[in-house]
């Protein structure tokens, strides 16, 4: 193990410190974290089923400090000399837990998206770990192109009449927005391992060595991150970087959308007559027109400046929400200064970039007036907030992390509308940019029913083929359901727990719902390359820690209602089904196919064949019986992930979709269910298997942080068996039953009343 202390450490004013503390030599693991570890790693966790999703819920017996945890378990992880974890950030939450984020390096070169967060309680013991590692990198790290040459090539690929570092006002802006007197837009190529496309998984097979160069231009206006081959200098890909002592003078202003308001301004020294500019010295918010100050004579501002004063007031109120509504120390961007800058023809809509929020003033493009709506400003502000959290979700490209980033931005935009109360009439409309009368059919975005604005309401459902803004509707709708509650349905046909075509979500209110979103970002339960499955697990984990049931049940039901199941009851009671026919073919364009749609499972007889075509998932219901000669043939038209079907507990992968699968050669089918559900004093665990087997039974709380009931070495005979479980000592709530065999783990959720 290598531990390096920095020569000097800089500590900011908040609990988040973006500094390198030390480097720990650590193995390159699988992605997601622990997904391919040997079964011996199961001794570390009470939820081995979550390892494939990048989560390790640490068992009580394995809890220790972060460094001791890594050292003690090095043999399980297979440490390698070329691999290291570098601490890049740390955060202490309101409960005293420390969340420490590491970035994986290979031969000293950072790997984009390969970050992991250790969560330690107040005693310093690791309670959980989540993130993404990479295994199997064999690159030498050698380059033929120098840093200077990489810069020359990047500028040749991205030409400009005037680059940002050639513009004095732009250089002054980045120094002000970052609080760093040495900050500059001048590009510095950085050697990294990156994915061939940001939509690919963070895995060795998808990684290439590249120079990463950020280029910002004034004329024409653009900001790109370009990746270059370090041996040939060829461009690999590019992504846009655009998505956004206190003694103030109080002023009265008119805003475009929120009427007359009060703002903070600053007197311009030695101006005669006295003039004021849109700068709030308390919140460090400066509103400019291009690179020019927006000024006014006197403290009652001209109505003609309402677009600028709207933006300034919106930024002030957004700041207040993050600091006072959510308790963000030091403001939403910590010590970073924020500017809301109005541009003319180059910016369409609004965006966040390098600590500044930008908005256009083209009244015909998106809104009937300036696009400085309160929730639009809050949306772009949120991008800056996320950039300064442990999560630091990717904010460029088309990955699911970028989709989540946009979704959270819409969510907090809506929350700011509600935070200002009577000063806005948009709270509860669940529309992003609700005041806009857009010429485009997908804006304003409808967060309650995203399909109304051409967005997606279901993960891998209708409109999922749209852009990141369309896909972000899934997260927005999840938040709406979690907040207000509803009887919901999605584009899939059934649900893991209820086996019905609808699901009831009990609302938890805006306070709890927004705290859940805030916590998974600031505490690092999400990381830079997180996807929707990660978001589901992260929100459920935090909710169980902080609020318990029934809030936890609401979180899971809301995810199910938008089509996110994995890690949240994917193997819940009643997910294995069959058909009773010697030859059956089922074809549907639905994204989730249930066989049969409702009711009990049927029987695939000896020499029988079942061929199924679906859009993403195929679920086989309770009652499965497949004779030794029975075959299952799965064909997925539009898979969204590698896990696409399950039969008898066996996952059917993409590589196996076009081949018939003899079940008798692949698995020993075992299905479980709990009755009655909800249970009271005694619950019966029904187990159906095709052989005699010895099983271990556990009942855990939802995230599996501790075993509440345990039965070891239970003999189960071939056929159907019923095992009584005493639940009299269990508090009302949702529980997870695990049945382990030598080959598999079956899980089933049940409710105790």
N, C-alpha and C positions, 0 to 999 in steps of 0.2 A: 504494500500500500504506500502511495506517495501522498504526502501532505505538504502543500506549499502555502506559506503565509505571504500575502502581498506586502510590498515595501511600505505602502501607506493605504489606508482604507478611508473612503469618503462616506460619511453618513448623512443622509438627507434629513428633512424635518419630520418625516412620517415613518410608519412601521415598515415601509417597503424600501429596501436598499438594493439598487441595481449595481452591485459590486461583486468582484471575484474574491471570495474568502479563502478557499483552498481547493485543491484538486485531489480527488480520490481515485486511485486506480481501481477500475471495476470492469467486469467482463462485458462484452457486447452480447446482450440477450436478445430474445425473440421479440417480434412485434405482433400484436400488442405485448406489453410487459408480461413476462412469464408464460406466454401462450404455448411455448413448446418445451417448457421445463419438464424434467423427469417427474414421475409421480411422487418421488420423495419430497418434492417441494410442497406437497399437500399437507405435510406436517406443520407448515408455517401458517396455514390459513384455515378458517372455518367455512369458507366459500370457494372451494376449488373450481366450481363452475364459472366463477367470474374471472379466472386467470386468462381465459381466451379473450376477454374484453379489456385486458390491461389493468385489472384491479387485483390487489392482494389485501384482503382483510386479515390482519395479523392475529393469529391465535394468542391467547393469554400467555401460553408457555413460551412463545417466541418473542415477546415484546421486550425491547431494550433500546438503547440509544441508537441513532442512525448509524454512526460509525461502527459500533459493536455489531449491529444487525448485519451490515455488509460484510464485516470481517468474519463473523461467526458462520455465516452461510455461504462463504465463498466457494466451498466445494460443491454446493448444490447449483451454483450459478455458473461455474466454469470460468473464473476470472482469466483474463488475458493481458499480456504486458502492453499491447498496443492500444488498449481501450481505457478511457478515463471519463469520469463524470466531473464536470466543473459546476460549482455552485454559482448561479447567476442571479438569484433573488431569494429573499426570505420575507415572510409576513407573519405577524402575530395577530390572531383574530381576537374578537371580543371576549372569548372564553379562555384566553391564555394559551391556546394551542399554537404551535409553531409549524408553519408550512414552508418547506424549503425546496426550491426548484433547482434541478440540475440539468445541464445540457451535455449530451454525450459527444465525446470527441474520439476520433480514430486517428492515431499517429499525430495527435495534436491538432487535427483539423475538425472543426465543428460539423455536426450532422444536423441539417435543418429538420425540424419536426421531431427529433429524437430527444424529447425531454421527459423528465420524470419528477414527481413531487412526493416527498416523504412528509407524512402528517404525524406529528408527535404531540402528545397531550402535555398538560402542565408539568408533569413529572419528567418529561423528556423521552418517554417511551413511544416507540413507533406503533401507531394504531392501524395505519393503512398506507399503502403505496399505490400510485397510479401513474400511468404515462405510457410512453412508447420507446422501446429500444430497438436496436438493429443487431442481427446476428449474421455472421458469415461474410463480412467485408474482407476483400483480399487486395484492394487497391494499394499501389505503392506510394501514392501521394506525390509522385514525381511530376514536374511540369517542364514544358519547353518554352512557354511564354512567360516573360517577366511581368511583374506588376505594372511597370511603366508601359509595356507594350499592350497589356490588357486594357489599360485606360485609353490608349490611342485607338485601339480597335473598337471599343465601346462607343467612343465619340464618332468614329467613322460610320458605325451602324445607326447611330442616333444623332443626326446632324441638327444644327440649330443656328439661327441668326444671332441669338443671344441666350447663353446658358445662365442659369440662376446665379452661379458664382461670379458671373461677369456683371451682375446688376447689384449696385450698392444697396438699394433698398431691400432686395431679397436677402442679401447677406446679413443685413441688419436685422431682418425679420427672424431668421433662423436662430440668431444669437439671442434675441429677445424671447422667442417661443420656447427655446430649450433651457434658457438660463445659463448657457455655456458661452463664455466670451470667445472661445476658440472654435465654436461650431461653424461649419461651412458646408455649402452645397458641393464643393469641389470633390469629385468622386475618388474614392479609395477602394480599389478592387480587393475583395476578400476571398480567399480560397475556402470553399465549403464542399461538403457532399450534399447534393440536392436531388430531388426526384425528377425523372424525365418529364413528368407532368404533375401539377400539384393535386390532381384528382386521384393519383395513385397512392397506395398504402406506403407507409414508411418502412420499407423492407430492402434488404441488400440488393435484390434483383432489380429494384427500381431506381437505385441510386447511381449517380455519376459524379465524378470530381469536376468542379467548375469554378471559375471566377465569378463572383457576384458583384455587380456594379450598379449603383443607383445613379441615374442621370435625371436632372431636373432642368427644364428649359422654360424660358420666359416667352420667347418668340421663335417658333410657335409654342403654345402653352402645353406642356406635357410633363409627366413624371413616370419613368419606367425603371423597373429592375430588370437588368439583362444578365443572362448567364452565358459564359463563353467557355468553350473547350480549352483547357489549359495546355494542350499539346498542339492543337492546330489553330486556335484563335477563332474558330467558327462559332457563330451564334447558335446556342442550343435552344433557348426560349426566352421570352420576355413577358412580364406582367406589369400591369398598371399599378402604381403606388397610390392612386387616388381612390377613394371609396365613393378631417376633418378637425412700514411706519405709515399708518393709514389716516389720511385726512382728506376724504373726498368732498366734492361739492355736489349737493343734491340739486337735481334739475327736474323740471316738469316737461314731459315729452308727449307727443302723439305717435302712436304705433299703427301699423297697417291693420293688424288683426285683433288687437287687444285694447283699443281705445287709449285713453289718457293714463299714463303711468309715471312713476317716479324712478329715476335712475341715478347712478353715481357718475360724475364726470371729474375732470381735472382742469384747473386753471392753467392757461398757458403763461409761463413767466414773462413778465415785461411786455405783455400785449397791451396795446392802447388803441381803441378802447378794449376793455377786458374781454377776452375770448376764452372759450372752454372747448376741450376736445373730448371725444368719446373714449375715455380711459378711466377704468375703475381701479384705483390703486389698492383697494382692499382685496379684491378678488383677482387682480392682475389681468383684467380683461381689456383689450384694446380693439376697437372697431375702426377699420380703415376702409377707404375706397382705393382699390389697388394698393399702392404703397403710400398713399397720402392720408394724413389725419383728417377726420371729419370734425369740423369745428362749428361753433355758433357763438354769436355775440349775445351774452346774457344767459340766464338759467332757465328761460322758457324757450324751448327749441322750436324752430320753424316746422310747420306741418309738412313742408316739402321734403324734409329729411326723415320722414316716417319709416322708410325702408331700413335705414341705418339704425335708427333708435329702436326699431322692432328687434333687429338682430342683437343689439347691445343689451336690451332689457331681457331678451330670451336667454342669452348667455348668463346673465346675472342670476336669473331664477333657476336655471339648470345647475349652476354652481351651488346654489342654496339647497337644492334637492339632494344632490350627492353628499354634501357636507352635513346637512341637518336632517334630511329625510332618511338617508342611508348610513350616516355616521362615518363618511369617508374622511380620514384625517388629512388635513392640509388641502382639502379640495379635491375635485375629481381627477386632476392631473398632477397631484402632489405639488412639487415646487415648480412645475412647468408653467410658464406663462402662456396664456391662450389669447389668440386674436381671432375675431370674426371679421373676415375680409370680403368685401364686396368686389366682384370682378365684373367686367363687361361682357364681351362676346366669347371669351375663351372657355368659360365654365358653364356647363349646362346643368341646371339643378343645383346640387350642393355636394360638398365633399369634405373630408378631413385629410390633412397631410402635414406631417412634421409639426405637430402642436398647434396648428391653425385650422380654423373652420372657414370654408369658402362657400359663397353663395352667389348665384348669378342675379342680374337685374334685368333679364330679358323677359318682359312681361307676357310675351306670346308663347314661350316655350313650354312652361309647366303650370304656372299659376297666373291668376288674373293680375297679380302685382308681384312685388319682390318675393323671392322664395326664401324668406327669413322667418317662416312660421315658427312658433315656439317649439313644437315637437320636431321640426326639421333641424333646428339648431341643436336641440337635445339629442337627436339621433346622431349627428356628426360628432358632438361632444362625447357621446358614449364610445365611439370608435377610439378616441383619445384615451378615455378612461380604461378601456379594455387593454390597450397597448401598454398601459402602466400597471397592469395587474400581473399576478403569477401566471394566469392563463395565457395572456398575450396571444389570443386567437389570431390566426393568419387573417390578414385584411387585404389580400390581393388574390387574384386568380379565381378559380371556380371550385375549390375544395369545399367539403362540408364544414370545415372550420370557418371559412369565409361566410358560408350560409348562416351558421350560428351567430357570427359576428353581426351580420345584418339583422338577424332576428332579435338579438338582444338590444340593438340600437333602436328598433321600432318599439320594443317593449318599454324601455326606459323613456323614450319619447312620449309614449302614452302616459306613463307615470308622472312625468313632469307636468303634463297638462292637468292632471288631477291634483298635483301638489299645490298649484297656484290657486286652486279653488275657484271662487267667483270671478277671478281675473281672466278666466278662459271659459268658453262655452263648448269646448271640445272634449272634456272629460266624459268618458262613457260612450263616446261615439265609436271607439275602437277603429279609428282610421288614422293612418299616417299621412300628414299633410291634408287634413280634412277641409281646410279652408280653400284649397286649390280647386280651380275649375280647369283641370288639365285637358289638353287636347289628346292625351294618350289614355287608352282604355285601362291600363294597369296602374293608374295613379289618380287619386289617392289610393294607397294600399288598404284593403279591408283586413283587419287583424282578426276579427270575429269569424268571418266567412271569406277566407282568402280567394276562393274560386270566383267571387263576385268581381274581383279585380285581376282575374287571370292568374292568380297565385295557386300554390298547392296547399291543400288542407290535410293531406295524408302523405306520410313518408313513402316514396315510390308509388304514389297514386296519381290522380289526375293533375296535369300541368307540371309534373315533376321534371319533365324535359325542358322546362323553362330556365331562365337565368337564375343567378343567386338570389335576386330579390323575389322572384316567384317562389323559389324553394323555401325562403325564409318564412313564408306564411305558415309552415308546419310548426315552427317554434312559437310564432305569435299566437296561433290558435291554441296550442298547448297552454300557453300562459293565460289566455282568456278563459279557457275551461277551468284551469286551476283556480283562477281568481273568483269567477262568478258562478261556476258550476253549471251543469246542463246535462240533459239526456242527449248523448252524442252518438254519431255514427261516423264511419269513414269509408274510404273507397275499397276496403278489404271486406271480406264476407263474415268474419267471425272474430272472437276475442279469446285469448288464452284462458281466462278465468271463467267468464260467464257463458261461453258457447252460444251467445245470442248475437243478433244483428244490431245491437245498440249497447251502450254502456252508460251508467249513471255516474257522473263526476260531482262530488260535493265540493262546492267552492270554499276556499280557505281565506279569501279576502286579499286585498292588495298588499297589506303589510307583510304577511307571511310569504306570499308569492314572490314579491319583489326582493325580500331578504334572501330567499332561496337562490334566486338568480344572481344576486350580488355576491353571495357567499361562495358559490361554485367558481366564480371568476376570481375573486380576491384571494381565496384560500388555496387556489391551484388544484381544485378537484377536476378542472378542465385544463388542458395544456394546448400548446400552439397548433397541434394537428388533430385535435379532438373531433369526433364526428357525433352523429345523433345518438348512437348507442352509448357513447361515453357520456353525453349529456343526460341521458336517462338514468344511468347508473349513478352519476355524480349527484344529481338532484335527489334521488331516492336515498342515497347514503347520508347526505347532509340533513335531509328532512328527518330521517330516523334519529340521528344524533341530537338534533335541536328540538324537534317538535313531537316525535313519536307518531302513533296512530291517534286519530284517523287521518291526520294531514298526510302521512305517508301513503295511505290507501288512495287519497285524492291525487297525489303526484303520479302514482303508477297508473291509475285509471285514466288520467288525462293523457299520459303517454300512449297507452293502448288505444285511446280514442283518436289519436293522430297517426296510428300505425307503427309506433315504435314498441317492439316487444322484447328484443334480445336483452338478456341480463335482467329482465323485469317480469319473469314468469313465463319465459318461452316454453319451458317444460311443465307448465301448470297442469292441474288436473284436466284430463280430457283433451289431449292434443294428438292422440294416435287413433286413426280411423282406418276402416277397410271397406271394400266392396264385395258383395256376395255374388260372384259371377265367374264362370270359367274364362270369360274374356270381356273386359270392359274398357272403353276408351272415353275419357273425359277431356273436353277442350273448352277453355274459357279465356276471355281476355282480362278477367279480373286479376288484380295484383296479389290477391290472397285467395286460394282455392281450398275450400273445406270439403271433405268427402266423408259421409254425405253432408249436405249443407247444415242439417240439424238432426238431432236424434242420436241413437246408438250406432256404434260401428257395425259393419257386416263382415262377411267371411270370404277370404280368397282361398278357394279350394285347391286341392292337389292338381297341379298342371294348369291352374288358373293364372291369368295375366291381368294386371291393372296398368293401363297406360294413361298418364295424366299430363296435361299441358296447362301451364299457368303463367302468370306474369312475374311473380316473385316467390311466394310461399306456397307450399303444399302441406296441409295439416291432416293427419289421419286420426279420426276420433276414437274415444274410449270404446273398448270392446274388440280390439284387434285380434284376429286369428288368421295366421298365414300358415298353410300347410307346407311341408318340406319342399314340395315341388312348385309352390307359388312364387310368382315373380312380380316385382314392382318396376315399372318403367316411367321415369320422370323426365319431362321436357319443359324447361323454363324459357319463355320467350324473351323476357327482358330482365335478367337477373340484376339486382342492385348490390348483392354481396355474395360471397362464396358459399354461405350457408343458405341453401334454398329448399331443402326438404328433409323430413325426418320420417323414418319408418322403424318401429320397434326400438327407438332410442339411437339409431344410427343416422348420422348426418350424411346427406347426399350432396357431394360437392359438384362444382361446375364441370370439372374434368370427367365426371361420371354420368353426366346428364343424358348422353346418347347411348348408354349401354343398359341392357336389362340387368337387374340386380337380384340374384338369387338370395333371398333373405336368410335361408338356412345356412349359407356359406359366410354370412357377414355378421350375424349377431344372434344373441339369445333374447328375443323380445320380452320386455318386462314393462308392464304398465301399472301405475298406482293411482289411487283416488282416495279421498276422505269422505266419510259420511257419518252423520249428517253434516252438511256444510251450509250454514254456520253450525259449529259444534257447541255442546254444553258441558256436561260433566264427563261424558265418555265419548270418544270418537273411534270409529272403526277404520283402520287402514286396510283397504282392499288391494291385494297384489295379485296380478295375473302373470304367470310365466309359463314357458314351455319345457321347463326342466326343474329338478330339485336343486336348490341353491341356498347358500348361507348368506344372509344379508345383515348389515348394520343399519340401524334406524336412528335418526336424529331429528329433533324438532328445535328449530332456531327462531330467533326473531328475524325480521325481514332481511336485514343485511348480514345475518349470520354471525354477528359479533360474539355470540356465546351460545353454547348448547344448553337448552332448557330441559329437554328430555332426551335420554339416550337408552337404546336397547341394542346390545351387541350379540353377535353370533346367533341370530334368530334363524331357525330352520324353516324354510318355505318349500312346500311340496309343489310339484308340477300341477298346473291348473290354477284354480282360484283359491286364495286364502284370505282370511279376515283376521286382523291383529288388533286387539283393543288398545287404545291409548288413553291414559288418565290425564285429562286436561283441566281437572278441578283447580290446580294451582296456577293456571295460566290466566293472566289478566286479559280483559277483552282487547281484541286487536287481530292483526293479520300475522300469520306464522308460516314458516317454511318447513316442510317435511322433506328430509333427504333419505333415500334408500340406496345404500352402496352395495354393489356386488364386485367381485374381482375384475369385471370388465367395464362397468359403467356406474354412473350416478344418475338416479331418477329423482326428480323434484316435484313437489306438489304444494301449492299454496292453499291455506284454509283459514277460515275466520272463526274466532271464538267469541261468543256473546255472553 
